[in-house]
Amino acid sequence: MSGYDRSVYPTFGISRTLLIALLFIGALSLLSLYLGFDAYLSDHPARASLYLLMGTSGFALIGYMFFRSRSTIERIFSIPQVEVVTTLECKTCGLKKIRPFRRGDYLFKEADECTRCKGKMNIVKIYGRERAKAR
C-alpha cells in the first residue's frame, strides 16, 4: 500500500520527545523496581519501600502522560460530527424552514423573506444535529 488513509489505520500521534521521555522514565522505573525487590530480599525494608514507591510512581506518571496527550484521546474516542442548523418561522403564515447556520444568526432575528406570503421570517431555534453518514 503506497498511500494509506490515517482514518482507516489510526496511529497514536505521540511526538518523539514524549516517546523518549516515556522510555527514559520507564527504564528508571524498572531499575527502581529491581533495586526495590533486591533491597527487600536483602533485609533493607526502608530502602525497598522507597525504591518500590519510586518505581510505581514512575509507571503511574507514564500512564498519565500517555493518556493525557491530546492526540491519543482523539484517536481513542470518536468525536461526533454535528451540523448546526437554524429554524425560521414566518410571523404571518406560520411557514417553517430549516437552513444551515450562518454567522450572525441569533434567536428572534428577522432573517429571510417568506417564500409563501413575502412576510418576514424570524429565527426561532438554533441547534446541532448529528450529520448523516455518507454510505
Secondary structure, DSSP 8 states (H G I E B T S, - for coil): --S--TTTS------HHHHHHHHHHHHHHHHHHHHHHHHHHTT-HHHHHHHHHHHHHHHHHHHHHHHHSHHHHHHHS----EEEEEEEEETTT--EEEEE--TT--TT-EEEE-TTT--EEEEEEEEEEE-----
